[in-house]
Amino acid sequence: MTKRIAVLTSGGDAPGMNSAIRAITLSAIKSGFQCFGFFHGYNGLIEQEYTELDTHTVTDITQLGGTILKSARCPAMLEPAGVLQAVNALRKLHIDVLIVIGGDGSFRGMQALSEHWEGQLIGLPGTIDNDLAGCDNTIGFSTAVNTATSAIDKIRDTANAFERVFITEVMGRHNGHIAYHVGIATGAEAIISFENCNPKNAPEILQHLKKAIEQQQQKHGSFLIVLAENLWPGGAQALKDKINKTSATNCALCVLGHIQRGGAPSVEDRILATELGVAAVEAVRHDKELIHADLCPIMIGKINGMLSHTAIEQVLGLDKPVSPQWVQRYQHFLAES
């Protein structure tokens, strides 16, 4: 009997998700499987809102940002009744394999499904935050860094022209992968992120920052601060106000926000997403050879250039901070003291 594979994209969208959908669809068809896509994440699964995916469906989508299957948060999956509705839908539609492209919350949904559903569950890491263990990079991270870097390069031009201090807030949820990559790439004088900033020490950090700004502006006019979201007490606006009120600095603020989640995916994200999508279908074809029973459900990622299978339970149980060595090197050699 032909296996029926379903795929959904859940949580925040990430550039490259469409490349993964395309790779899954084409690989499934070539393998003799049927492939279906649920719309709007787990909501579409619960509501049985789906379509059969074929070669025509996924033509010319790899260069598109977002996801053709749409995405959404699903509060129902946080409740036992919602999980059982999803399980009943999978059984009713005779789905053998569910592939979920998403982040931490999406994988928690997979974990909940695994307690009630006997089918195969495979996760692909799709989030710009790059905060999932079991992989070096998540789908969407490369594009988000490129987008933010391009925007901050333009901000630097204005900062130089007006000899101003600029705070630029970047996304990242609860880690500084975007902040550090972007800060290093743009030559930021200061990076304020979870790895080097404890909100309890905000007054001391502020004093150090003001001193560094004063010293730097004696050399040349601009000073760029890259700030991770969800970190500074009161937010980026509060940091800007503090700097302006307690010094002679003319500080401006730019919150990049959701621009980091949009746009055409980078080459790196297209290739990563395609490789992971094909690997997911290979895992379906060779489930007994490639997946140990103790690892179900799994996430497929790449570590040191090699494909890896990691139990979702392990992915959810581990943090993935920015390398402490990189944090120290930036602070010692690149940041304004």
C-alpha positions, -999 to +999 in steps of 0.1 A: +000+000+000+013+035-009+025+055+020+008+088+026+032+116+037+019+149+051+039+181+057+030+213+076+049+245+084+042+258+119+050+288+141+071+317+127+078+315+090+114+312+079+129+318+044+136+284+029+105+266+041+093+265+005+125+248-007+119+221+020+083+216+009+094+213-028+122+188-019+098+167+002+071+167-025+094+158-054+113+131-034+080+116-022+066+114-057+098+098-070+096+073-042+061+063-051+044+080-021+015+103-019+022+137-005-002+161+012+002+196+028-018+209+057-025+246+057-019+270+086+002+246+107-015+224+132-047+243+128-050+229+093-043+194+106-071+197+133-095+212+108-084+188+080-076+217+057-052+202+032-042+197-004-024+170-023+010+182-033+024+174-068+051+186-092+028+215-104+021+227-069+058+231-061+070+246-094+089+279-090+085+282-052+121+277-040+129+314-045+098+326-025+100+337+011+073+326+036+055+293+030+030+283+004+013+261+031+009+292+054+017+291+090+001+299+124+004+294+161-021+268+174-033+272+210-054+241+206-022+220+205-015+231+241-045+213+253-051+175+254-083+178+235-066+196+207-038+170+204-064+142+202-083+161+175-050+162+155-044+125+161-079+117+150-074+137+118-042+119+110-059+085+114-090+096+095-069+107+065-047+075+068-015+095+071+015+073+077+042+101+081+040+137+093+069+160+085+068+192+106+090+222+095+093+246+124+109+255+157+107+247+194+069+251+197+063+231+166+084+202+179+066+203+212+035+196+192+052+166+176+062+153+210+025+155+221+013+137+190+038+109+195+022+100+228-011+091+210-002+084+173+017+054+160+028+070+127+063+083+119+071+119+129+100+138+114+109+174+122+130+198+101+145+228+119+128+259+104+133+291+124+154+323+119+165+321+155+189+292+151+180+281+186+176+244+181+201+218+192+209+190+168+220+212+140+245+239+132+221+261+114+183+262+111+164+269+078+160+307+076+189+317+098+213+326+070+187+347+052+177+366+084+214+374+091+219+386+055+188+407+056+197+423+090+233+429+078+221+447+047+198+469+067+224+478+093+250+486+066+225+513+054+220+525+090+258+528+094+258+552+064+233+575+080+250+572+114+283+582+098+267+611+080+252+626+111+278+613+136+251+596+156+247+566+179+222+540+166+206+511+185+194+484+161+172+457+177+173+423+160+153+392+165+165+360+182+138+350+208+161+340+237+195+338+222+221+359+204+228+340+173+214+367+150+228+395+172+263+382+172+265+372+135+250+405+125+270+425+150+303+410+138+294+412+101+286+450+104+315+459+126+292+470+155+309+487+183+287+470+209+266+438+209+241+435+238+228+399+239+218+372+263+253+358+263+270+389+277+242+408+294+222+401+326+193+425+328+200+427+366+232+444+357+217+469+334+229+500+353+265+488+351+262+479+314+247+513+307+276+531+323+301+510+304+282+517+272+282+554+277+319+555+284+326+535+253+304+558+232+322+589+245+356+574+238+346+563+203+330+596+193+363+613+199+378+591+171+350+592+146+313+600+147+292+569+146+286+542+172+265+511+164+248+490+190+232+457+181+206+447+207+189+413+210+151+415+214+134+405+247+164+414+267+168+450+279+145+460+308+117+480+292+129+472+257+150+490+231+132+523+235+140+523+272+177+518+264+176+547+239+159+570+265+184+561+292+213+569+270+199+602+258+187+614+292+219+606+311+245+618+285+250+643+258+245+615+232+220+619+204+209+582+201+185+569+175+167+536+174+157+512+146+138+480+153+142+457+123+113+434+134+097+411+109+117+423+079+142+396+091+117+368+084+108+379+049+125+380+015+139+355-009+159+328+009+196+329+006+215+302-014+226+286+018+190+283+031+177+269-002+204+242-003+201+234+034+163+231+032+164+210+000+190+186+015+169+182+047+137+177+027+152+149+006+167+134+038+133+133+054+119+112+026+149+090+026+142+084+063+107+073+054+120+050+027+145+034+050+129+039+084+142+006+098+178+013+087+181+050+094+159+056+125+164+037+157+132+032+176+145+051+206+149+083+185+113+086+174+101+113+168+133+127+152+147+160+139+170+159+109+197+185+108+233+190+097+263+190+121+298+197+107+285+191+072+269+157+080+233+148+082+222+139+117+192+124+134+184+137+169+155+126+191+130+155+195+131+149+232+168+157+232+164+187+209+138+202+233+160+194+263+191+212+253+201+249+249+221+262+220+238+294+231+263+313+210+298+298+213+314+312+245+347+315+226+331+338+200+316+359+228+349+363+245+368+370+212+344+397+203+346+413+237+384+412+238+393+421+203+364+438+185+341+456+209+348+492+220+361+491+255 
